[in-house]
Amino acid sequence: MSAPKVYFTDMRCKVDESILDKMKRVVCAAGIRDIEMNKRFVAIKMHFGELGNLSFLRPNYAKVVADIVKEEGGIPYLTDCNTMYPGSRKNAVEHMDCANLNGFVTATTGCQIIIGDGLRGTDDVEVPINGTYVEKAKIGRAIADCDVLITLSHFKGHEITGFGGAIKNLAMGCASRRGKMEMHSQGKPRLDASKCVGCGKCAKSCGQDAISIVGGKAKVDADACVGCGRCIGMCAFDAIYAEYDQDGSIVDMKMVEYAAAVIKDRPSFHISVICDVSPYCDCHSGNDAPIIPDVGILASADPVALDKACVDLVLKQPVIPGSHLHDLCGKERPEDLLQCSQPGTRWQAHFEHSERMGLGNGGYELVKVD
């Protein structure tokens, strides 16, 4: 079997040429128009950025993709799922306000926004995957219901998973709040009594009667709790949360299985932009300086090949002086931050598990598009 092709263009532009023109050329060369989209709902999965963060992808990139989908007769919409942690995207109303404030409106994107897992992050669909770590992935309903899925990812560092690319966008980004909890933790929510107001909404939402109100505060019976995470979505005061107590290597493997569930039984296409490569996730309410120079835009039908190509290109880049990575033990290459350069590391296992799950192929052919 031939290696999957990953198409690449750098960020250099001729006079009077836009990077958006180059983006359209590279995604078309990679075969986005080969997907049947006529009269089909096409989800464009991306990150709208946390308020205060400026390293997320501009809405202009999304409009290039949405316009191509419409040219092919498709019905595009931008989507992301609510976050598990407190912030400006923890429910659909605040999430859409955040997207609007960061420039994502119909005039700039060419399509509507639908939050994938509903108002409180509890609207999901269980997709059987029978993986090593996950039996049923909990996917946001508006994503699970799409006919075609396109990911538009900002490739960057990540403090838990090493880096964030197409697989993380598929997995963590498409999971409902309880799905995110399943990947990040052992599955039992925690309670911060100092934030609890005793409203009782969490108790009413619990199907296991594992929550009661005692002395004006919620109390969770860990033995009765099944870790569904619905109470997290119901709490407006961030008093109930999931601890990030899962080992990072297990998080990586669970993400692979979630990503496989998301693209199961539907056409998918994947785009990654390597620019403004911050050391940490765009979920933070701020961003550090880029750690490497801008690299380019990549596209492929294979998310595993795409992520591997992005990693390989990033590892070839010089570190920007004065950046976090430059300060990190004086290293000259970004392998420590990405945690994926040496044989036997967890990211090698991550790519191997991706192939076992049928998610894609870590081998690839890089095709340059001018």
C-alpha positions as CSV (number, residue, x, y, z in Angstrom):
1,M,0.0,0.0,0.0
2,S,1.4,3.4,-1.0
3,A,2.1,6.0,1.7
4,P,-0.7,8.6,2.2
5,K,0.1,12.0,0.7
6,V,0.4,15.1,2.9
7,Y,0.3,18.3,0.9
8,F,2.3,21.3,2.1
9,T,2.8,25.0,1.3
10,D,5.0,27.4,3.2
11,M,4.0,30.8,4.5
12,R,6.0,32.8,1.9
13,C,3.8,34.8,-0.5
14,K,4.6,36.7,-3.7
15,V,3.7,40.4,-4.0
16,D,-0.1,40.7,-4.2
17,E,-0.6,37.1,-3.2
18,S,-2.4,36.1,0.0
19,I,-1.7,33.1,2.2
20,L,-5.4,32.4,1.8
21,D,-4.8,31.8,-1.9
22,K,-2.0,29.4,-1.1
23,M,-4.3,27.6,1.5
24,K,-7.0,27.1,-1.2
25,R,-4.4,25.7,-3.6
26,V,-3.0,23.2,-1.1
27,V,-6.4,21.9,0.2
28,C,-7.7,21.5,-3.3
29,A,-4.5,19.7,-4.3
30,A,-5.0,17.4,-1.3
31,G,-8.4,16.4,-2.7
32,I,-11.0,18.2,-0.6
33,R,-13.2,18.5,-3.7
34,D,-13.1,14.7,-4.2
35,I,-15.5,14.4,-1.2
36,E,-19.2,14.3,-2.1
37,M,-20.7,17.3,-0.3
38,N,-23.8,18.2,-2.3
39,K,-26.7,18.9,0.1
40,R,-24.7,17.4,3.0
41,F,-24.0,18.9,6.3
42,V,-20.3,19.6,6.6
43,A,-18.8,20.2,10.0
44,I,-15.7,22.3,10.1
45,K,-14.1,21.5,13.5
46,M,-11.9,24.2,14.8
47,H,-10.9,26.1,18.0
48,F,-12.4,29.6,18.5
49,G,-9.7,30.6,21.0
50,E,-10.1,31.5,24.7
51,L,-10.7,35.1,25.4
52,G,-7.4,36.9,25.8
53,N,-5.6,34.3,23.7
54,L,-4.4,35.6,20.3
55,S,-2.6,32.5,18.9
56,F,-5.7,30.8,17.6
57,L,-6.4,30.6,13.8
58,R,-8.1,33.7,12.4
59,P,-11.6,33.2,11.0
60,N,-10.2,34.0,7.5
61,Y,-8.8,30.5,7.4
62,A,-12.3,29.0,8.1
63,K,-13.9,31.1,5.4
64,V,-11.6,29.5,2.8
65,V,-12.8,26.1,3.8
66,A,-16.5,27.1,4.1
67,D,-16.5,28.7,0.7
68,I,-15.1,25.6,-1.0
69,V,-17.7,23.5,0.7
70,K,-20.5,25.8,-0.6
71,E,-19.0,25.7,-4.1
72,E,-19.4,21.9,-3.9
73,G,-23.0,22.3,-2.8
74,G,-22.4,21.5,0.8
75,I,-23.9,23.1,3.9
76,P,-20.9,24.1,6.1
77,Y,-20.9,25.0,9.8
78,L,-18.2,25.7,12.3
79,T,-18.3,23.7,15.4
80,D,-16.5,23.0,18.7
81,C,-17.5,21.4,22.0
82,N,-17.7,23.1,25.3
83,T,-14.8,22.9,27.7
84,M,-14.6,20.9,30.9
85,Y,-12.8,23.6,32.8
86,P,-14.0,27.1,33.9
87,G,-13.4,29.8,31.2
88,S,-15.2,31.6,28.4
89,R,-16.4,28.5,26.5
90,K,-17.9,26.2,29.2
91,N,-21.5,26.5,27.9
92,A,-22.9,27.2,24.4
93,V,-24.0,30.8,25.2
94,E,-20.6,31.9,26.5
95,H,-18.8,29.8,23.9
96,M,-20.6,31.6,21.0
97,D,-20.0,35.0,22.7
98,C,-16.3,34.1,22.9
99,A,-16.3,33.1,19.2
100,N,-18.0,36.3,18.2
101,L,-15.6,38.5,20.2
102,N,-12.7,36.6,18.6
103,G,-14.0,37.5,15.2
104,F,-16.1,34.4,14.2
105,V,-19.3,35.7,12.8
106,T,-21.1,34.8,9.5
107,A,-19.5,37.8,7.7
108,T,-16.0,36.6,8.4
109,T,-16.5,32.8,8.2
110,G,-19.1,32.4,5.5
111,C,-21.2,30.1,7.7
112,Q,-22.9,29.6,11.0
113,I,-21.6,28.3,14.3
114,I,-23.1,25.3,16.1
115,I,-21.7,24.3,19.5
116,G,-21.3,20.5,19.2
117,D,-22.5,19.3,22.6
118,G,-25.3,21.7,23.2
119,L,-26.1,24.3,25.8
120,R,-24.5,22.7,28.9
121,G,-22.1,20.3,27.2
122,T,-24.3,17.3,27.9
123,D,-25.9,16.7,24.4
124,D,-23.9,13.8,23.0
125,V,-24.0,10.5,21.2
126,E,-22.2,7.3,22.3
127,V,-20.2,5.8,19.5
128,P,-19.1,2.2,20.0
129,I,-15.3,1.9,19.3
130,N,-14.3,-1.1,21.6
131,G,-10.8,0.2,21.9
132,T,-8.2,-0.8,24.5
133,Y,-9.2,2.1,26.8
134,V,-12.5,3.3,25.5
135,E,-15.6,1.2,24.9
136,K,-18.0,4.0,23.7
137,A,-16.8,7.5,22.8
138,K,-19.1,10.4,23.9
139,I,-19.2,12.7,20.9
140,G,-21.1,16.0,20.6
141,R,-24.4,15.4,18.9
142,A,-24.0,18.2,16.3
143,I,-20.7,16.6,15.2
144,A,-21.9,13.0,15.4
145,D,-24.8,14.1,13.1
146,C,-22.7,15.6,10.3
147,D,-22.3,13.9,7.0
148,V,-18.7,15.1,6.3
149,L,-16.1,16.2,8.9
150,I,-13.3,18.6,8.1
151,T,-10.8,19.6,10.8
152,L,-9.0,22.9,10.7
153,S,-6.3,22.7,13.4
154,H,-3.7,25.1,14.8
155,F,-0.6,23.0,15.4
156,K,1.0,24.1,18.7
157,G,2.5,22.7,21.9
158,H,0.4,21.3,24.6
159,E,1.3,20.9,28.3
160,I,-0.4,17.5,28.7
161,T,-0.3,15.8,25.3
162,G,3.0,17.2,23.9
163,F,1.4,18.9,21.0
164,G,-2.1,19.6,19.6
165,G,-2.8,18.8,16.0
166,A,-5.5,17.0,13.9
167,I,-5.9,14.0,16.3
168,K,-6.4,16.2,19.3
169,N,-8.8,18.4,17.4
170,L,-10.8,15.3,16.5
171,A,-10.7,13.7,19.9
172,M,-10.7,16.2,22.7
173,G,-12.4,18.8,20.5
174,C,-15.3,16.7,19.4
175,A,-15.9,15.0,22.8
176,S,-18.7,16.2,25.0
177,R,-17.9,17.3,28.5
178,R,-18.2,13.8,29.9
179,G,-16.1,12.5,27.0
180,K,-13.4,15.0,27.9
181,M,-13.6,13.8,31.5
182,E,-13.2,10.2,30.3
183,M,-10.0,11.1,28.5
184,H,-8.5,13.3,31.2
185,S,-9.4,11.5,34.4
186,Q,-10.3,8.3,36.1
187,G,-13.9,9.4,35.8
188,K,-15.0,10.6,39.2
189,P,-15.9,14.3,39.6
190,R,-14.6,16.4,42.5
191,L,-16.4,19.1,44.5
192,D,-15.2,22.5,45.6
193,A,-17.5,23.2,48.5
194,S,-16.3,26.8,48.7
195,K,-18.0,27.5,45.3
196,C,-21.1,25.5,45.9
197,V,-24.3,27.5,46.6
198,G,-26.5,24.5,47.3
199,C,-28.9,25.1,44.3
200,G,-29.4,21.3,43.8
201,K,-29.2,21.3,40.0
202,C,-26.4,18.8,40.1
203,A,-28.5,16.4,42.3
204,K,-31.5,16.7,40.1
205,S,-29.4,15.8,37.0
206,C,-27.8,12.8,38.6
207,G,-29.3,9.5,37.3
208,Q,-27.6,7.5,40.0
209,D,-28.8,9.6,43.1
210,A,-25.1,10.0,43.9
211,I,-25.4,13.7,44.9
212,S,-27.3,15.0,47.8
213,I,-27.5,18.5,49.5
214,V,-26.2,18.4,53.0
215,G,-26.0,21.5,55.1
216,G,-26.5,23.7,52.1
217,K,-23.7,22.1,50.1
218,A,-23.6,19.3,47.5
219,K,-22.1,16.0,48.5
220,V,-20.9,13.4,46.0
221,D,-21.1,9.7,46.9
222,A,-18.1,8.4,45.0
223,D,-19.2,4.8,45.3
224,A,-22.6,5.5,43.6
225,C,-21.1,7.9,41.0
226,V,-20.6,6.3,37.6
227,G,-18.6,9.3,36.2
228,C,-21.1,10.4,33.5
229,G,-20.1,14.0,34.1
230,R,-23.6,15.4,33.6
231,C,-23.4,17.2,37.0
232,I,-20.3,19.2,35.7
233,G,-22.4,20.6,32.9
234,M,-25.3,21.5,35.1
235,C,-23.2,23.5,37.6
236,A,-23.2,27.2,36.8
237,F,-20.7,28.0,39.6
238,D,-17.8,25.7,38.7
239,A,-18.1,23.9,42.0
240,I,-18.0,20.4,40.4
241,Y,-15.0,19.5,38.2
242,A,-13.0,16.6,36.9
243,E,-9.5,16.2,38.1
244,Y,-6.8,15.8,35.5
245,D,-5.5,12.6,37.2
246,Q,-5.0,10.4,34.1
247,D,-1.4,9.6,33.1
248,G,-0.4,11.6,30.0
249,S,0.4,8.5,27.9
250,I,-3.1,7.1,28.7
251,V,-4.6,10.4,27.6
252,D,-2.8,10.1,24.3
253,M,-4.1,6.6,23.7
254,K,-7.7,7.5,24.6
255,M,-7.5,10.5,22.2
256,V,-6.5,8.1,19.4
257,E,-9.6,5.9,20.1
258,Y,-11.9,9.0,20.4
259,A,-10.5,10.3,17.1
260,A,-11.2,6.9,15.4
261,A,-14.8,7.0,16.7
262,V,-15.4,10.6,15.4
263,I,-14.4,9.8,11.8
264,K,-16.0,6.3,11.8
265,D,-18.4,5.7,8.9
266,R,-18.0,9.2,7.4
267,P,-15.7,11.1,4.9
268,S,-13.2,13.3,6.6
269,F,-10.5,15.7,5.6
270,H,-7.8,17.4,7.7
271,I,-6.0,20.8,7.5
272,S,-3.3,22.0,9.9
273,V,-1.7,25.4,10.1
274,I,1.8,25.7,11.7
275,C,2.0,29.3,12.6
276,D,2.3,31.2,15.9
277,V,3.3,28.0,17.5
278,S,2.8,28.7,21.1
279,P,4.2,26.4,23.8
280,Y,0.8,25.7,25.3
281,C,-2.8,25.1,24.2
282,D,-5.0,27.9,22.8
283,C,-7.4,27.1,25.7
284,H,-5.4,29.4,28.0
285,S,-6.6,32.9,28.4
286,G,-3.3,34.2,27.0
287,N,-0.5,32.9,24.9
288,D,3.3,33.0,25.1
289,A,5.5,34.1,22.2
290,P,6.0,31.6,19.4
291,I,8.7,29.0,20.0
292,I,9.6,28.4,16.3
293,P,9.2,30.3,13.0
294,D,6.0,29.9,11.0
295,V,6.2,26.8,8.9
296,G,3.2,26.5,6.6
297,I,-0.2,24.9,5.8
298,L,-0.6,21.1,5.4
299,A,-3.6,19.1,4.3
300,S,-4.4,15.4,4.0
301,A,-7.2,12.8,4.1
302,D,-5.1,11.0,6.7
303,P,-5.0,12.7,10.1
304,V,-2.2,10.5,11.4
305,A,0.1,11.2,8.4
306,L,-0.8,14.9,8.8
307,D,0.2,15.0,12.5
308,K,3.4,13.1,11.8
309,A,4.4,15.4,9.0
310,C,3.7,18.4,11.2
311,V,5.9,17.0,14.0
312,D,8.7,16.3,11.6
313,L,8.6,19.8,10.1
314,V,8.5,21.4,13.5
315,L,11.4,19.4,14.8
316,K,13.5,20.7,11.9
317,Q,12.9,24.3,12.9
318,P,15.3,26.6,14.8
319,V,14.1,27.8,18.2
320,I,13.3,31.5,18.4
321,P,15.6,33.3,20.8
322,G,13.9,34.6,23.9
323,S,11.0,32.1,23.6
324,H,9.9,29.7,26.3
325,L,11.6,26.8,24.5
326,H,14.8,28.8,24.2
327,D,14.8,29.3,28.0
328,L,14.0,25.6,28.6
329,C,17.5,24.3,29.5
330,G,19.0,26.0,26.6
331,K,17.8,23.4,24.1
332,E,18.2,24.0,20.4
333,R,15.4,21.9,19.2
334,P,11.7,21.6,20.3
335,E,11.8,17.9,21.0
336,D,11.5,18.2,24.8
337,L,8.3,20.3,24.5
338,L,6.7,18.0,21.9
339,Q,7.8,14.9,23.7
340,C,7.9,12.9,20.5
341,S,11.4,12.8,19.0
342,Q,13.1,9.7,20.4
343,P,12.2,6.0,19.7
344,G,10.3,4.5,22.6
345,T,8.6,7.8,23.7
346,R,4.9,7.9,24.2
347,W,4.3,9.7,20.9
348,Q,5.9,6.9,19.0
349,A,3.4,4.6,20.8
350,H,0.7,7.1,20.0
351,F,1.3,6.9,16.3
352,E,1.5,3.1,16.5
353,H,-1.8,2.9,18.3
354,S,-3.3,5.1,15.7
355,E,-2.4,2.6,13.0
356,R,-3.7,-0.3,15.1
357,M,-7.0,1.5,15.5
358,G,-7.2,2.1,11.7
359,L,-7.1,5.9,12.2
360,G,-4.4,6.4,9.6
361,N,-0.8,5.8,8.7
362,G,2.3,7.5,10.3
363,G,4.2,6.9,7.1
364,Y,3.6,9.6,4.5
365,E,4.8,11.3,1.3
366,L,5.2,15.1,1.6
367,V,4.0,16.9,-1.6
368,K,5.1,20.6,-1.9
369,V,2.5,22.9,-3.4
370,D,3.7,26.4,-4.6
